[in-house]
Amino acid sequence: MILRMRINIVLREGLMPTCSIQILARHGSCSVERCSCGHIRLNLGPTTVRLDPETFRSLAALVGSALLTIDCEPRAREAWVQ
């Protein structure tokens, strides 16, 4: 049943039925996949965002920069935890 749902999601997103998906990374309910048509698929739980590789690189750099900022501000991080 899960496999059928996954196939339906792929088709609904407009990918060609002949596209193949390669999982690049997975953690919990999140994953990053590469489609044979060139798109990067960022899956966050039930939400999937399709990005071209350059946009994905920009997003990854942005998230990395934000993470560095969070890690360099211990007081701000402690406030979030509390």
Backbone bond lengths (Angstrom), bond angles and torsions (degrees), N, CA, C in turn:
res aa  C-N    CA-C-N  psi(-1)  N-CA   C-N-CA  omega(-1)  CA-C   N-CA-C  phi
1 M - - - 1.444 - - 1.523 111.09 -
2 I 1.321 117.34 -42.81 1.461 119.98 179.94 1.523 110.51 -63.58
3 L 1.312 117.54 -40.96 1.457 121.08 179.64 1.525 110.69 -60.89
4 R 1.312 118.04 -43.14 1.468 121.08 178.14 1.516 110.77 -61.61
5 M 1.317 117.56 -42.68 1.458 120.73 179.16 1.519 110.09 -62.33
6 R 1.313 118.00 -41.47 1.462 122.63 -179.83 1.518 110.53 -62.15
7 I 1.312 116.90 -43.39 1.467 121.15 178.82 1.521 109.87 -63.78
8 N 1.320 117.77 -42.31 1.464 120.81 178.51 1.522 111.35 -61.64
9 I 1.315 117.43 -39.99 1.460 120.50 178.50 1.521 109.95 -63.12
10 V 1.310 117.54 -44.80 1.463 120.88 -179.90 1.520 110.27 -60.23
11 L 1.314 117.64 -45.99 1.454 120.42 -179.06 1.521 111.50 -66.72
12 R 1.313 117.95 -38.46 1.452 121.93 -178.83 1.522 111.21 -65.65
13 E 1.321 117.93 -30.33 1.453 120.85 179.64 1.517 112.32 -75.64
14 G 1.300 117.81 -2.11 1.437 121.01 177.06 1.515 114.82 89.46
15 L 1.311 118.00 9.72 1.453 120.00 176.12 1.517 109.11 -75.15
16 M 1.280 115.69 149.51 1.455 119.88 177.86 1.536 109.25 -68.53
17 P 1.324 117.69 143.72 1.469 120.00 179.71 1.522 112.35 -59.79
18 T 1.340 117.73 -19.74 1.458 120.28 -179.11 1.520 113.08 -87.78
19 C 1.344 117.99 -3.95 1.462 120.85 179.08 1.526 109.81 -66.14
20 S 1.310 115.48 144.52 1.461 119.40 173.91 1.523 108.14 -118.13
21 I 1.317 115.08 149.76 1.455 121.93 -175.02 1.522 109.40 -112.51
22 Q 1.325 116.29 133.12 1.466 122.34 174.80 1.531 107.53 -114.03
23 I 1.315 117.55 124.13 1.461 121.41 177.70 1.524 108.09 -78.19
24 L 1.330 116.39 120.97 1.458 121.67 179.97 1.528 111.27 -91.68
25 A 1.329 116.20 -36.42 1.465 120.99 179.45 1.517 108.47 -159.38
26 R 1.341 115.14 149.34 1.464 119.99 179.41 1.518 108.89 -148.72
27 H 1.330 115.52 138.41 1.460 121.30 174.40 1.522 107.13 -151.40
28 G 1.311 115.86 116.19 1.460 119.90 -179.12 1.519 111.17 60.03
29 S 1.324 116.21 -127.43 1.468 120.60 -178.98 1.526 112.51 -92.14
30 C 1.326 117.15 10.19 1.464 121.32 179.88 1.527 110.24 -111.82
31 S 1.326 115.63 145.65 1.458 119.72 175.86 1.520 110.31 -154.18
32 V 1.325 114.73 159.81 1.456 122.56 173.07 1.521 106.34 -123.08
33 E 1.327 116.02 128.23 1.454 121.49 -177.36 1.527 109.84 -128.68
34 R 1.320 115.60 153.69 1.464 120.99 174.08 1.522 107.87 -114.82
35 C 1.310 115.81 129.27 1.458 121.72 178.03 1.526 108.31 -91.59
36 S 1.309 116.36 148.78 1.463 120.19 -179.89 1.531 112.04 -63.92
37 C 1.336 118.20 -16.59 1.466 120.70 176.50 1.529 111.70 -84.20
38 G 1.358 116.94 -1.40 1.452 120.73 173.58 1.516 116.04 107.40
39 H 1.309 118.44 -15.75 1.460 120.05 -179.21 1.530 111.79 -75.61
40 I 1.318 114.77 152.71 1.462 122.20 171.93 1.522 106.11 -103.54
41 R 1.318 115.61 131.70 1.467 120.87 179.97 1.516 108.75 -110.14
42 L 1.325 116.09 119.36 1.455 123.20 177.56 1.522 106.69 -101.81
43 N 1.329 116.69 111.02 1.465 122.48 -178.21 1.521 109.05 -102.75
44 L 1.317 115.28 119.87 1.464 122.01 178.06 1.520 107.31 -121.48
45 G 1.319 115.51 92.40 1.464 119.21 -175.04 1.517 109.16 61.02
46 P 1.346 117.72 -125.41 1.465 119.99 -177.81 1.533 114.20 -82.37
47 T 1.327 117.49 -1.22 1.463 121.22 -176.75 1.524 110.82 -104.22
48 T 1.324 116.24 132.74 1.458 121.95 176.74 1.521 108.79 -120.57
49 V 1.328 116.22 130.40 1.459 122.31 177.01 1.524 107.03 -115.55
50 R 1.328 116.33 123.95 1.465 121.46 177.64 1.520 108.83 -97.16
51 L 1.327 116.29 126.84 1.456 121.92 -177.20 1.514 110.27 -130.72
52 D 1.333 116.25 148.87 1.457 118.14 170.26 1.531 106.46 -75.26
53 P 1.330 118.48 158.03 1.466 120.57 -174.61 1.532 114.57 -55.83
54 E 1.325 118.23 -38.46 1.467 120.37 -178.83 1.528 111.41 -67.82
55 T 1.316 117.48 -40.10 1.465 120.87 176.99 1.522 110.31 -65.92
56 F 1.341 116.88 -39.04 1.464 119.56 176.90 1.525 111.08 -62.22
57 R 1.353 116.91 -41.88 1.472 120.03 177.20 1.532 110.89 -60.17
58 S 1.330 116.74 -42.56 1.467 120.78 178.73 1.525 111.02 -63.10
59 L 1.329 116.45 -42.51 1.464 120.79 178.11 1.521 110.91 -63.57
60 A 1.341 116.96 -43.04 1.465 120.74 179.92 1.529 110.32 -63.11
61 A 1.335 117.73 -40.66 1.465 121.06 177.91 1.528 110.96 -65.30
62 L 1.319 116.66 -39.84 1.462 121.40 178.98 1.526 111.22 -63.99
63 V 1.328 116.50 -46.17 1.468 120.67 179.13 1.528 110.07 -64.91
64 G 1.330 117.28 -41.31 1.463 120.54 177.39 1.514 112.13 -61.16
65 S 1.332 116.80 -41.61 1.456 121.25 178.10 1.530 111.45 -64.04
66 A 1.325 115.61 -42.15 1.466 119.75 177.73 1.522 110.79 -63.45
67 L 1.316 117.25 -40.22 1.460 121.31 179.01 1.525 111.22 -63.28
68 L 1.325 117.17 -41.71 1.469 120.45 176.71 1.519 110.94 -61.63
69 T 1.315 116.57 -41.29 1.463 120.33 178.31 1.522 110.88 -62.68
70 I 1.320 116.49 -44.31 1.467 120.60 178.39 1.527 110.40 -61.78
71 D 1.335 116.74 -45.25 1.460 120.89 -177.95 1.518 112.96 -67.85
72 C 1.319 117.52 -26.34 1.466 121.08 -178.73 1.519 112.81 -86.85
73 E 1.300 118.01 -4.95 1.452 122.41 179.83 1.527 109.45 -117.81
74 P 1.348 117.33 78.78 1.469 119.44 -174.95 1.529 113.18 -61.11
75 R 1.310 118.40 -34.89 1.473 119.13 179.57 1.521 110.91 -65.97
76 A 1.316 116.98 -41.42 1.470 120.12 178.45 1.519 110.21 -64.96
77 R 1.326 116.91 -39.17 1.458 121.10 179.49 1.518 110.56 -64.98
78 E 1.343 117.57 -41.54 1.460 121.31 179.14 1.519 110.88 -63.78
79 A 1.335 117.31 -36.29 1.473 121.10 178.62 1.527 110.33 -64.23
80 W 1.322 117.63 -37.66 1.462 120.68 179.10 1.514 111.00 -67.11
81 V 1.329 117.13 -37.31 1.455 121.50 -177.65 1.520 110.20 -69.08
82 Q 1.331 117.16 -38.64 1.458 120.59 -179.04 1.478 109.21 -77.60
